[in-house]
Amino acid sequence: MQKISPEIEEYLETIYRLKEKGKTAKTGEVAKELGISAPSVSEMFDKLAKAGLITYDHYKGASITKKGEEIGKSVLRKHRLIEKLLMFLGVNGSRVHREACELEHVVSNDVENAIRRKLSSDTHWIGRRNTVRLTEMRDEEKGRIAFIMAGVGATQRLADMGLTPGSDVKILRVSNYGGPINLSVRGSILALGQGVASKVFVEVRGHRKHHHRIV
């Protein structure tokens, strides 16, 4: 496979995201993530397996190979960097993820490095660089919700739990292997799944040691 298409990159990024969360990339799970049919995912899994990008068992799901992981990890890294760039530029929170999904496939490695250097050196970014996904926070960290990047339904469900822009949150415990995140908000203790938690962006209070690198 000489050229990796955006579609294949999207699959590998999704499989790698699931691996990060400690989840198995089963057909149904990937179909749900990408909003497509399970048979379409199975067909693509067969192609990816033939290309040596994953190993695939029809019952156990897909496991990404070293070759596939290099691609998936690179695309995800660019996605997250573009999100930070768009936040820096003041793009509306609800558009950030959607725009990053489009741009991640066309940004070259040279441009990626240039963006990273710019964000790391620009003094105007210092006040925003501690804005991270809820899933990137650690035990005992506190912060204030900056924005929520989800659909209307998910945003409303989060609001019903007290998770709205401007709300103060404290992480009580981050579970390993993709388990729920336990946090305190508005006097209540909640357990949020990784999927919905990843849509909540928080401006973390204090100095985040070892987290200055833009990834």
Rosetta constraint file for C-alpha pairs under 8 A:
AtomPair CA 1 CA 51 HARMONIC 6.47 0.50
AtomPair CA 4 CA 8 HARMONIC 6.30 0.50
AtomPair CA 4 CA 9 HARMONIC 6.66 0.50
AtomPair CA 5 CA 9 HARMONIC 6.27 0.50
AtomPair CA 6 CA 10 HARMONIC 6.05 0.50
AtomPair CA 6 CA 105 HARMONIC 5.82 0.50
AtomPair CA 7 CA 11 HARMONIC 6.44 0.50
AtomPair CA 8 CA 12 HARMONIC 6.24 0.50
AtomPair CA 8 CA 48 HARMONIC 7.91 0.50
AtomPair CA 9 CA 13 HARMONIC 5.96 0.50
AtomPair CA 9 CA 71 HARMONIC 6.89 0.50
AtomPair CA 9 CA 72 HARMONIC 6.32 0.50
AtomPair CA 9 CA 75 HARMONIC 6.86 0.50
AtomPair CA 9 CA 105 HARMONIC 7.52 0.50
AtomPair CA 10 CA 14 HARMONIC 6.13 0.50
AtomPair CA 10 CA 72 HARMONIC 7.73 0.50
AtomPair CA 10 CA 75 HARMONIC 7.97 0.50
AtomPair CA 11 CA 15 HARMONIC 6.18 0.50
AtomPair CA 11 CA 30 HARMONIC 7.95 0.50
AtomPair CA 11 CA 72 HARMONIC 7.88 0.50
AtomPair CA 12 CA 16 HARMONIC 6.03 0.50
AtomPair CA 12 CA 64 HARMONIC 7.57 0.50
AtomPair CA 12 CA 68 HARMONIC 6.45 0.50
AtomPair CA 12 CA 69 HARMONIC 7.11 0.50
AtomPair CA 12 CA 71 HARMONIC 6.88 0.50
AtomPair CA 12 CA 72 HARMONIC 4.54 0.50
AtomPair CA 13 CA 17 HARMONIC 6.06 0.50
AtomPair CA 13 CA 71 HARMONIC 7.55 0.50
AtomPair CA 13 CA 72 HARMONIC 4.04 0.50
AtomPair CA 13 CA 73 HARMONIC 6.48 0.50
AtomPair CA 13 CA 75 HARMONIC 6.15 0.50
AtomPair CA 13 CA 76 HARMONIC 5.82 0.50
AtomPair CA 14 CA 18 HARMONIC 6.27 0.50
AtomPair CA 14 CA 30 HARMONIC 6.99 0.50
AtomPair CA 14 CA 33 HARMONIC 7.38 0.50
AtomPair CA 14 CA 34 HARMONIC 7.96 0.50
AtomPair CA 14 CA 72 HARMONIC 7.52 0.50
AtomPair CA 15 CA 19 HARMONIC 6.25 0.50
AtomPair CA 15 CA 25 HARMONIC 5.62 0.50
AtomPair CA 15 CA 30 HARMONIC 7.31 0.50
AtomPair CA 15 CA 62 HARMONIC 7.79 0.50
AtomPair CA 15 CA 63 HARMONIC 7.73 0.50
AtomPair CA 15 CA 64 HARMONIC 6.89 0.50
AtomPair CA 15 CA 72 HARMONIC 7.54 0.50
AtomPair CA 16 CA 20 HARMONIC 6.23 0.50
AtomPair CA 16 CA 64 HARMONIC 7.11 0.50
AtomPair CA 16 CA 69 HARMONIC 6.52 0.50
AtomPair CA 16 CA 72 HARMONIC 5.76 0.50
AtomPair CA 16 CA 73 HARMONIC 6.55 0.50
AtomPair CA 17 CA 21 HARMONIC 6.50 0.50
AtomPair CA 17 CA 76 HARMONIC 7.76 0.50
AtomPair CA 18 CA 22 HARMONIC 6.32 0.50
AtomPair CA 18 CA 23 HARMONIC 5.02 0.50
AtomPair CA 18 CA 24 HARMONIC 6.52 0.50
AtomPair CA 18 CA 25 HARMONIC 6.26 0.50
AtomPair CA 19 CA 23 HARMONIC 5.38 0.50
AtomPair CA 19 CA 24 HARMONIC 6.52 0.50
AtomPair CA 19 CA 25 HARMONIC 7.37 0.50
AtomPair CA 20 CA 178 HARMONIC 7.60 0.50
AtomPair CA 21 CA 177 HARMONIC 5.91 0.50
AtomPair CA 21 CA 178 HARMONIC 4.13 0.50
AtomPair CA 21 CA 179 HARMONIC 7.86 0.50
AtomPair CA 21 CA 194 HARMONIC 7.24 0.50
AtomPair CA 22 CA 176 HARMONIC 7.89 0.50
AtomPair CA 22 CA 177 HARMONIC 4.29 0.50
AtomPair CA 22 CA 178 HARMONIC 4.76 0.50
AtomPair CA 23 CA 177 HARMONIC 7.43 0.50
AtomPair CA 23 CA 178 HARMONIC 6.60 0.50
AtomPair CA 24 CA 60 HARMONIC 7.89 0.50
AtomPair CA 24 CA 61 HARMONIC 6.62 0.50
AtomPair CA 24 CA 62 HARMONIC 7.07 0.50
AtomPair CA 24 CA 63 HARMONIC 7.40 0.50
AtomPair CA 25 CA 29 HARMONIC 6.33 0.50
AtomPair CA 25 CA 30 HARMONIC 6.21 0.50
AtomPair CA 25 CA 61 HARMONIC 5.53 0.50
AtomPair CA 25 CA 62 HARMONIC 5.21 0.50
AtomPair CA 25 CA 63 HARMONIC 6.79 0.50
AtomPair CA 26 CA 30 HARMONIC 6.28 0.50
AtomPair CA 26 CA 60 HARMONIC 6.69 0.50
AtomPair CA 26 CA 61 HARMONIC 4.14 0.50
AtomPair CA 26 CA 62 HARMONIC 6.20 0.50
AtomPair CA 27 CA 31 HARMONIC 6.08 0.50
AtomPair CA 27 CA 38 HARMONIC 5.79 0.50
AtomPair CA 27 CA 41 HARMONIC 6.03 0.50
AtomPair CA 27 CA 42 HARMONIC 6.31 0.50
AtomPair CA 27 CA 61 HARMONIC 6.22 0.50
AtomPair CA 27 CA 62 HARMONIC 7.88 0.50
AtomPair CA 28 CA 32 HARMONIC 6.13 0.50
AtomPair CA 28 CA 38 HARMONIC 5.69 0.50
AtomPair CA 29 CA 33 HARMONIC 6.30 0.50
AtomPair CA 30 CA 34 HARMONIC 6.12 0.50
AtomPair CA 30 CA 38 HARMONIC 7.98 0.50
AtomPair CA 30 CA 41 HARMONIC 7.14 0.50
AtomPair CA 31 CA 35 HARMONIC 5.64 0.50
AtomPair CA 31 CA 36 HARMONIC 5.05 0.50
AtomPair CA 31 CA 37 HARMONIC 5.65 0.50
AtomPair CA 31 CA 38 HARMONIC 5.32 0.50
AtomPair CA 31 CA 41 HARMONIC 6.18 0.50
AtomPair CA 32 CA 36 HARMONIC 6.79 0.50
AtomPair CA 36 CA 40 HARMONIC 6.98 0.50
AtomPair CA 36 CA 41 HARMONIC 7.52 0.50
AtomPair CA 37 CA 41 HARMONIC 6.62 0.50
AtomPair CA 38 CA 42 HARMONIC 6.26 0.50
AtomPair CA 39 CA 43 HARMONIC 6.22 0.50
AtomPair CA 40 CA 44 HARMONIC 6.30 0.50
AtomPair CA 41 CA 45 HARMONIC 6.00 0.50
AtomPair CA 42 CA 46 HARMONIC 6.36 0.50
AtomPair CA 42 CA 58 HARMONIC 7.91 0.50
AtomPair CA 43 CA 47 HARMONIC 6.66 0.50
AtomPair CA 44 CA 48 HARMONIC 6.15 0.50
AtomPair CA 45 CA 49 HARMONIC 6.02 0.50
AtomPair CA 45 CA 54 HARMONIC 7.58 0.50
AtomPair CA 45 CA 56 HARMONIC 6.67 0.50
AtomPair CA 45 CA 62 HARMONIC 7.28 0.50
AtomPair CA 46 CA 50 HARMONIC 6.28 0.50
AtomPair CA 46 CA 56 HARMONIC 7.16 0.50
AtomPair CA 47 CA 51 HARMONIC 6.30 0.50
AtomPair CA 48 CA 52 HARMONIC 6.34 0.50
AtomPair CA 48 CA 53 HARMONIC 5.28 0.50
AtomPair CA 48 CA 54 HARMONIC 5.80 0.50
AtomPair CA 49 CA 53 HARMONIC 5.75 0.50
AtomPair CA 49 CA 54 HARMONIC 4.82 0.50
AtomPair CA 49 CA 55 HARMONIC 5.26 0.50
AtomPair CA 49 CA 56 HARMONIC 6.16 0.50
AtomPair CA 52 CA 65 HARMONIC 7.06 0.50
AtomPair CA 52 CA 67 HARMONIC 7.29 0.50
AtomPair CA 52 CA 68 HARMONIC 7.45 0.50
AtomPair CA 53 CA 64 HARMONIC 6.22 0.50
AtomPair CA 53 CA 65 HARMONIC 5.40 0.50
AtomPair CA 53 CA 66 HARMONIC 7.55 0.50
AtomPair CA 53 CA 67 HARMONIC 5.73 0.50
AtomPair CA 53 CA 68 HARMONIC 4.14 0.50
AtomPair CA 53 CA 69 HARMONIC 7.65 0.50
AtomPair CA 54 CA 62 HARMONIC 6.27 0.50
AtomPair CA 54 CA 63 HARMONIC 5.43 0.50
AtomPair CA 54 CA 64 HARMONIC 4.24 0.50
AtomPair CA 54 CA 65 HARMONIC 4.93 0.50
AtomPair CA 54 CA 68 HARMONIC 6.28 0.50
AtomPair CA 55 CA 62 HARMONIC 5.65 0.50
AtomPair CA 55 CA 63 HARMONIC 5.24 0.50
AtomPair CA 55 CA 64 HARMONIC 6.38 0.50
AtomPair CA 55 CA 65 HARMONIC 6.79 0.50
AtomPair CA 56 CA 60 HARMONIC 7.70 0.50
AtomPair CA 56 CA 61 HARMONIC 5.78 0.50
AtomPair CA 56 CA 62 HARMONIC 4.40 0.50
AtomPair CA 56 CA 63 HARMONIC 6.43 0.50
AtomPair CA 57 CA 61 HARMONIC 5.16 0.50
AtomPair CA 57 CA 62 HARMONIC 6.31 0.50
AtomPair CA 64 CA 68 HARMONIC 5.67 0.50
AtomPair CA 64 CA 69 HARMONIC 5.88 0.50
AtomPair CA 65 CA 69 HARMONIC 5.89 0.50
AtomPair CA 66 CA 70 HARMONIC 6.27 0.50
AtomPair CA 67 CA 71 HARMONIC 6.91 0.50
AtomPair CA 68 CA 72 HARMONIC 6.17 0.50
AtomPair CA 69 CA 73 HARMONIC 5.67 0.50
AtomPair CA 70 CA 74 HARMONIC 6.10 0.50
AtomPair CA 71 CA 75 HARMONIC 6.27 0.50
AtomPair CA 72 CA 76 HARMONIC 6.20 0.50
AtomPair CA 73 CA 77 HARMONIC 6.01 0.50
AtomPair CA 74 CA 78 HARMONIC 6.26 0.50
AtomPair CA 75 CA 79 HARMONIC 6.12 0.50
AtomPair CA 75 CA 104 HARMONIC 6.12 0.50
AtomPair CA 75 CA 105 HARMONIC 7.04 0.50
AtomPair CA 76 CA 80 HARMONIC 6.23 0.50
AtomPair CA 76 CA 104 HARMONIC 7.78 0.50
AtomPair CA 77 CA 81 HARMONIC 6.20 0.50
AtomPair CA 77 CA 215 HARMONIC 6.00 0.50
AtomPair CA 78 CA 82 HARMONIC 6.01 0.50
AtomPair CA 78 CA 104 HARMONIC 5.53 0.50
AtomPair CA 78 CA 107 HARMONIC 7.53 0.50
AtomPair CA 78 CA 112 HARMONIC 6.69 0.50
AtomPair CA 78 CA 215 HARMONIC 7.91 0.50
AtomPair CA 79 CA 83 HARMONIC 6.22 0.50
AtomPair CA 79 CA 100 HARMONIC 5.41 0.50
AtomPair CA 79 CA 101 HARMONIC 6.55 0.50
AtomPair CA 79 CA 103 HARMONIC 7.60 0.50
AtomPair CA 79 CA 104 HARMONIC 5.12 0.50
AtomPair CA 80 CA 84 HARMONIC 6.39 0.50
AtomPair CA 80 CA 100 HARMONIC 7.67 0.50
AtomPair CA 80 CA 215 HARMONIC 6.60 0.50
AtomPair CA 81 CA 85 HARMONIC 6.27 0.50
AtomPair CA 81 CA 112 HARMONIC 7.77 0.50
AtomPair CA 81 CA 115 HARMONIC 7.81 0.50
AtomPair CA 81 CA 116 HARMONIC 7.24 0.50
AtomPair CA 81 CA 214 HARMONIC 6.85 0.50
AtomPair CA 81 CA 215 HARMONIC 5.82 0.50
AtomPair CA 82 CA 86 HARMONIC 6.09 0.50
AtomPair CA 82 CA 100 HARMONIC 5.64 0.50
AtomPair CA 82 CA 103 HARMONIC 7.51 0.50
AtomPair CA 82 CA 104 HARMONIC 7.21 0.50
AtomPair CA 83 CA 87 HARMONIC 6.16 0.50
AtomPair CA 83 CA 96 HARMONIC 5.76 0.50
AtomPair CA 83 CA 97 HARMONIC 6.50 0.50
AtomPair CA 83 CA 100 HARMONIC 5.81 0.50
AtomPair CA 84 CA 88 HARMONIC 6.09 0.50
AtomPair CA 84 CA 129 HARMONIC 7.97 0.50
AtomPair CA 85 CA 89 HARMONIC 6.24 0.50
AtomPair CA 85 CA 115 HARMONIC 7.49 0.50
AtomPair CA 85 CA 119 HARMONIC 7.26 0.50
AtomPair CA 86 CA 90 HARMONIC 6.28 0.50
AtomPair CA 86 CA 91 HARMONIC 5.37 0.50
AtomPair CA 86 CA 96 HARMONIC 6.26 0.50
AtomPair CA 87 CA 91 HARMONIC 5.64 0.50
AtomPair CA 87 CA 92 HARMONIC 7.68 0.50
AtomPair CA 87 CA 93 HARMONIC 7.31 0.50
AtomPair CA 87 CA 96 HARMONIC 7.13 0.50
AtomPair CA 88 CA 125 HARMONIC 6.59 0.50
AtomPair CA 88 CA 128 HARMONIC 7.31 0.50
AtomPair CA 91 CA 95 HARMONIC 6.97 0.50
AtomPair CA 91 CA 96 HARMONIC 6.54 0.50
AtomPair CA 92 CA 96 HARMONIC 6.58 0.50
AtomPair CA 93 CA 97 HARMONIC 7.90 0.50
AtomPair CA 93 CA 147 HARMONIC 6.17 0.50
AtomPair CA 93 CA 148 HARMONIC 6.88 0.50
AtomPair CA 93 CA 149 HARMONIC 5.96 0.50
AtomPair CA 94 CA 98 HARMONIC 7.83 0.50
AtomPair CA 94 CA 148 HARMONIC 7.21 0.50
AtomPair CA 94 CA 149 HARMONIC 4.98 0.50
AtomPair CA 94 CA 150 HARMONIC 6.83 0.50
AtomPair CA 95 CA 99 HARMONIC 6.03 0.50
AtomPair CA 95 CA 149 HARMONIC 7.75 0.50
AtomPair CA 96 CA 100 HARMONIC 6.10 0.50
AtomPair CA 96 CA 149 HARMONIC 7.58 0.50
AtomPair CA 97 CA 101 HARMONIC 6.18 0.50
AtomPair CA 97 CA 149 HARMONIC 7.08 0.50
AtomPair CA 98 CA 102 HARMONIC 6.75 0.50
AtomPair CA 99 CA 103 HARMONIC 6.28 0.50
AtomPair CA 100 CA 104 HARMONIC 5.75 0.50
AtomPair CA 101 CA 105 HARMONIC 7.60 0.50
AtomPair CA 102 CA 106 HARMONIC 7.79 0.50
AtomPair CA 103 CA 107 HARMONIC 6.29 0.50
AtomPair CA 107 CA 111 HARMONIC 6.11 0.50
AtomPair CA 107 CA 112 HARMONIC 6.37 0.50
AtomPair CA 108 CA 112 HARMONIC 6.11 0.50
AtomPair CA 109 CA 113 HARMONIC 6.19 0.50
AtomPair CA 110 CA 114 HARMONIC 6.26 0.50
AtomPair CA 111 CA 115 HARMONIC 6.14 0.50
AtomPair CA 112 CA 116 HARMONIC 6.25 0.50
AtomPair CA 113 CA 117 HARMONIC 6.17 0.50
AtomPair CA 114 CA 118 HARMONIC 6.19 0.50
AtomPair CA 115 CA 119 HARMONIC 6.17 0.50
AtomPair CA 116 CA 120 HARMONIC 6.01 0.50
AtomPair CA 116 CA 214 HARMONIC 6.23 0.50
AtomPair CA 116 CA 215 HARMONIC 7.85 0.50
AtomPair CA 117 CA 121 HARMONIC 6.11 0.50
AtomPair CA 118 CA 122 HARMONIC 5.83 0.50
AtomPair CA 119 CA 125 HARMONIC 6.29 0.50
AtomPair CA 119 CA 214 HARMONIC 7.36 0.50
AtomPair CA 120 CA 125 HARMONIC 7.55 0.50
AtomPair CA 120 CA 212 HARMONIC 7.97 0.50
AtomPair CA 120 CA 213 HARMONIC 7.30 0.50
AtomPair CA 120 CA 214 HARMONIC 6.69 0.50
AtomPair CA 121 CA 125 HARMONIC 8.00 0.50
AtomPair CA 122 CA 126 HARMONIC 7.38 0.50
AtomPair CA 124 CA 128 HARMONIC 7.87 0.50
AtomPair CA 125 CA 129 HARMONIC 5.82 0.50
AtomPair CA 126 CA 130 HARMONIC 7.85 0.50
AtomPair CA 128 CA 203 HARMONIC 7.36 0.50
AtomPair CA 129 CA 212 HARMONIC 7.39 0.50
AtomPair CA 130 CA 202 HARMONIC 7.99 0.50
AtomPair CA 130 CA 203 HARMONIC 5.53 0.50
AtomPair CA 130 CA 204 HARMONIC 5.44 0.50
AtomPair CA 130 CA 205 HARMONIC 7.68 0.50
AtomPair CA 130 CA 208 HARMONIC 7.31 0.50
AtomPair CA 130 CA 212 HARMONIC 8.00 0.50
AtomPair CA 131 CA 146 HARMONIC 7.37 0.50
AtomPair CA 131 CA 201 HARMONIC 6.39 0.50
AtomPair CA 131 CA 202 HARMONIC 5.27 0.50
AtomPair CA 131 CA 203 HARMONIC 4.08 0.50
AtomPair CA 131 CA 204 HARMONIC 6.09 0.50
AtomPair CA 132 CA 136 HARMONIC 6.23 0.50
AtomPair CA 132 CA 137 HARMONIC 7.26 0.50
AtomPair CA 132 CA 201 HARMONIC 5.38 0.50
AtomPair CA 132 CA 202 HARMONIC 5.46 0.50
AtomPair CA 132 CA 203 HARMONIC 6.49 0.50
AtomPair CA 132 CA 204 HARMONIC 7.32 0.50
AtomPair CA 133 CA 137 HARMONIC 7.06 0.50
AtomPair CA 133 CA 197 HARMONIC 7.45 0.50
AtomPair CA 133 CA 198 HARMONIC 5.50 0.50
AtomPair CA 133 CA 199 HARMONIC 6.81 0.50
AtomPair CA 133 CA 200 HARMONIC 5.71 0.50
AtomPair CA 133 CA 201 HARMONIC 4.38 0.50
AtomPair CA 133 CA 202 HARMONIC 6.08 0.50
AtomPair CA 134 CA 197 HARMONIC 5.58 0.50
AtomPair CA 134 CA 198 HARMONIC 5.80 0.50
AtomPair CA 134 CA 199 HARMONIC 7.58 0.50
AtomPair CA 134 CA 200 HARMONIC 5.58 0.50
AtomPair CA 134 CA 201 HARMONIC 5.80 0.50
AtomPair CA 134 CA 202 HARMONIC 6.15 0.50
AtomPair CA 135 CA 181 HARMONIC 7.53 0.50
AtomPair CA 135 CA 194 HARMONIC 6.51 0.50
AtomPair CA 135 CA 197 HARMONIC 5.91 0.50
AtomPair CA 135 CA 198 HARMONIC 5.37 0.50
AtomPair CA 137 CA 141 HARMONIC 6.55 0.50
AtomPair CA 137 CA 171 HARMONIC 7.24 0.50
AtomPair CA 138 CA 171 HARMONIC 6.64 0.50
AtomPair CA 138 CA 173 HARMONIC 7.53 0.50
AtomPair CA 138 CA 174 HARMONIC 6.50 0.50
AtomPair CA 139 CA 171 HARMONIC 5.30 0.50
AtomPair CA 139 CA 172 HARMONIC 5.50 0.50
AtomPair CA 139 CA 173 HARMONIC 5.08 0.50
AtomPair CA 139 CA 174 HARMONIC 6.06 0.50
AtomPair CA 140 CA 170 HARMONIC 6.28 0.50
AtomPair CA 140 CA 171 HARMONIC 5.09 0.50
AtomPair CA 140 CA 172 HARMONIC 5.54 0.50
AtomPair CA 140 CA 173 HARMONIC 7.38 0.50
AtomPair CA 141 CA 170 HARMONIC 5.79 0.50
AtomPair CA 141 CA 171 HARMONIC 5.48 0.50
AtomPair CA 141 CA 172 HARMONIC 7.98 0.50
AtomPair CA 141 CA 204 HARMONIC 7.16 0.50
AtomPair CA 141 CA 205 HARMONIC 7.53 0.50
AtomPair CA 142 CA 168 HARMONIC 7.38 0.50
AtomPair CA 142 CA 169 HARMONIC 5.69 0.50
AtomPair CA 142 CA 170 HARMONIC 4.33 0.50
AtomPair CA 142 CA 171 HARMONIC 6.40 0.50
AtomPair CA 142 CA 204 HARMONIC 5.92 0.50
AtomPair CA 142 CA 205 HARMONIC 5.81 0.50
AtomPair CA 143 CA 168 HARMONIC 5.78 0.50
AtomPair CA 143 CA 169 HARMONIC 5.52 0.50
AtomPair CA 143 CA 170 HARMONIC 6.58 0.50
AtomPair CA 143 CA 202 HARMONIC 5.95 0.50
AtomPair CA 143 CA 203 HARMONIC 5.34 0.50
AtomPair CA 143 CA 204 HARMONIC 4.10 0.50
AtomPair CA 143 CA 205 HARMONIC 4.98 0.50
AtomPair CA 144 CA 165 HARMONIC 7.48 0.50
AtomPair CA 144 CA 166 HARMONIC 5.69 0.50
AtomPair CA 144 CA 167 HARMONIC 5.51 0.50
AtomPair CA 144 CA 168 HARMONIC 4.38 0.50
AtomPair CA 144 CA 169 HARMONIC 5.98 0.50
AtomPair CA 144 CA 202 HARMONIC 5.42 0.50
AtomPair CA 144 CA 203 HARMONIC 5.32 0.50
AtomPair CA 144 CA 204 HARMONIC 6.60 0.50
AtomPair CA 144 CA 205 HARMONIC 7.71 0.50
AtomPair CA 145 CA 163 HARMONIC 7.53 0.50
AtomPair CA 145 CA 164 HARMONIC 6.65 0.50
AtomPair CA 145 CA 165 HARMONIC 4.80 0.50
AtomPair CA 145 CA 166 HARMONIC 5.22 0.50
AtomPair CA 145 CA 167 HARMONIC 5.50 0.50
AtomPair CA 145 CA 168 HARMONIC 6.47 0.50
AtomPair CA 145 CA 169 HARMONIC 7.28 0.50
AtomPair CA 145 CA 200 HARMONIC 7.09 0.50
AtomPair CA 145 CA 201 HARMONIC 5.90 0.50
AtomPair CA 145 CA 202 HARMONIC 4.24 0.50
AtomPair CA 145 CA 203 HARMONIC 6.16 0.50
AtomPair CA 146 CA 165 HARMONIC 5.30 0.50
AtomPair CA 146 CA 166 HARMONIC 6.33 0.50
AtomPair CA 146 CA 201 HARMONIC 5.66 0.50
AtomPair CA 146 CA 202 HARMONIC 5.13 0.50
AtomPair CA 146 CA 203 HARMONIC 5.85 0.50
AtomPair CA 147 CA 164 HARMONIC 7.52 0.50
AtomPair CA 147 CA 165 HARMONIC 5.16 0.50
AtomPair CA 147 CA 200 HARMONIC 6.48 0.50
AtomPair CA 147 CA 201 HARMONIC 5.50 0.50
AtomPair CA 147 CA 202 HARMONIC 7.20 0.50
AtomPair CA 148 CA 155 HARMONIC 6.94 0.50
AtomPair CA 148 CA 164 HARMONIC 7.46 0.50
AtomPair CA 148 CA 165 HARMONIC 7.03 0.50
AtomPair CA 148 CA 199 HARMONIC 5.77 0.50
AtomPair CA 148 CA 200 HARMONIC 4.65 0.50
AtomPair CA 148 CA 201 HARMONIC 5.98 0.50
AtomPair CA 149 CA 155 HARMONIC 7.85 0.50
AtomPair CA 149 CA 199 HARMONIC 5.01 0.50
AtomPair CA 149 CA 200 HARMONIC 6.36 0.50
AtomPair CA 149 CA 201 HARMONIC 7.63 0.50
AtomPair CA 150 CA 154 HARMONIC 5.97 0.50
AtomPair CA 150 CA 155 HARMONIC 5.75 0.50
AtomPair CA 150 CA 199 HARMONIC 5.86 0.50
AtomPair CA 151 CA 155 HARMONIC 5.97 0.50
AtomPair CA 152 CA 156 HARMONIC 6.13 0.50
AtomPair CA 153 CA 157 HARMONIC 6.31 0.50
AtomPair CA 154 CA 158 HARMONIC 6.19 0.50
AtomPair CA 154 CA 196 HARMONIC 7.56 0.50
AtomPair CA 155 CA 159 HARMONIC 6.13 0.50
AtomPair CA 156 CA 160 HARMONIC 6.15 0.50
AtomPair CA 157 CA 161 HARMONIC 6.59 0.50
AtomPair CA 158 CA 162 HARMONIC 6.50 0.50
AtomPair CA 158 CA 163 HARMONIC 5.11 0.50
AtomPair CA 158 CA 164 HARMONIC 7.03 0.50
AtomPair CA 159 CA 163 HARMONIC 4.91 0.50
AtomPair CA 159 CA 164 HARMONIC 5.31 0.50
AtomPair CA 162 CA 167 HARMONIC 7.39 0.50
AtomPair CA 162 CA 185 HARMONIC 6.60 0.50
AtomPair CA 162 CA 186 HARMONIC 6.45 0.50
AtomPair CA 163 CA 167 HARMONIC 6.26 0.50
AtomPair CA 163 CA 185 HARMONIC 7.13 0.50
AtomPair CA 167 CA 185 HARMONIC 7.15 0.50
AtomPair CA 167 CA 186 HARMONIC 7.38 0.50
AtomPair CA 168 CA 185 HARMONIC 6.20 0.50
AtomPair CA 168 CA 186 HARMONIC 7.23 0.50
AtomPair CA 169 CA 183 HARMONIC 6.79 0.50
AtomPair CA 169 CA 184 HARMONIC 5.67 0.50
AtomPair CA 169 CA 185 HARMONIC 4.87 0.50
AtomPair CA 169 CA 186 HARMONIC 7.74 0.50
AtomPair CA 170 CA 183 HARMONIC 5.53 0.50
AtomPair CA 170 CA 184 HARMONIC 5.17 0.50
AtomPair CA 170 CA 185 HARMONIC 6.81 0.50
AtomPair CA 171 CA 181 HARMONIC 7.49 0.50
AtomPair CA 171 CA 182 HARMONIC 6.26 0.50
AtomPair CA 171 CA 183 HARMONIC 4.41 0.50
AtomPair CA 171 CA 184 HARMONIC 6.50 0.50
AtomPair CA 172 CA 181 HARMONIC 7.79 0.50
AtomPair CA 172 CA 182 HARMONIC 5.33 0.50
AtomPair CA 172 CA 183 HARMONIC 4.94 0.50
AtomPair CA 172 CA 184 HARMONIC 6.88 0.50
AtomPair CA 173 CA 181 HARMONIC 6.05 0.50
AtomPair CA 173 CA 182 HARMONIC 5.06 0.50
AtomPair CA 173 CA 183 HARMONIC 6.88 0.50
AtomPair CA 174 CA 179 HARMONIC 7.64 0.50
AtomPair CA 174 CA 180 HARMONIC 6.92 0.50
AtomPair CA 174 CA 181 HARMONIC 4.80 0.50
AtomPair CA 174 CA 182 HARMONIC 6.39 0.50
AtomPair CA 175 CA 179 HARMONIC 4.88 0.50
AtomPair CA 175 CA 180 HARMONIC 5.85 0.50
AtomPair CA 175 CA 181 HARMONIC 6.06 0.50
AtomPair CA 178 CA 194 HARMONIC 6.37 0.50
AtomPair CA 179 CA 193 HARMONIC 6.76 0.50
AtomPair CA 179 CA 194 HARMONIC 6.89 0.50
AtomPair CA 180 CA 191 HARMONIC 5.72 0.50
AtomPair CA 180 CA 192 HARMONIC 5.18 0.50
AtomPair CA 180 CA 193 HARMONIC 4.48 0.50
AtomPair CA 180 CA 194 HARMONIC 5.97 0.50
AtomPair CA 181 CA 190 HARMONIC 7.97 0.50
AtomPair CA 181 CA 191 HARMONIC 5.39 0.50
AtomPair CA 181 CA 192 HARMONIC 5.15 0.50
AtomPair CA 181 CA 193 HARMONIC 6.39 0.50
AtomPair CA 181 CA 194 HARMONIC 6.99 0.50
AtomPair CA 181 CA 197 HARMONIC 7.66 0.50
AtomPair CA 182 CA 189 HARMONIC 6.99 0.50
AtomPair CA 182 CA 190 HARMONIC 5.62 0.50
AtomPair CA 182 CA 191 HARMONIC 4.44 0.50
AtomPair CA 182 CA 192 HARMONIC 6.51 0.50
AtomPair CA 183 CA 189 HARMONIC 5.67 0.50
AtomPair CA 183 CA 190 HARMONIC 5.40 0.50
AtomPair CA 183 CA 191 HARMONIC 6.49 0.50
AtomPair CA 183 CA 192 HARMONIC 7.94 0.50
AtomPair CA 184 CA 188 HARMONIC 5.56 0.50
AtomPair CA 184 CA 189 HARMONIC 4.50 0.50
AtomPair CA 184 CA 190 HARMONIC 6.25 0.50
AtomPair CA 185 CA 189 HARMONIC 6.52 0.50
AtomPair CA 185 CA 190 HARMONIC 7.60 0.50
AtomPair CA 192 CA 196 HARMONIC 6.84 0.50
AtomPair CA 192 CA 197 HARMONIC 5.97 0.50
AtomPair CA 193 CA 197 HARMONIC 6.05 0.50
AtomPair CA 194 CA 198 HARMONIC 5.98 0.50
AtomPair CA 195 CA 199 HARMONIC 7.25 0.50
AtomPair CA 196 CA 200 HARMONIC 7.35 0.50
AtomPair CA 204 CA 208 HARMONIC 7.97 0.50
AtomPair CA 208 CA 212 HARMONIC 7.09 0.50
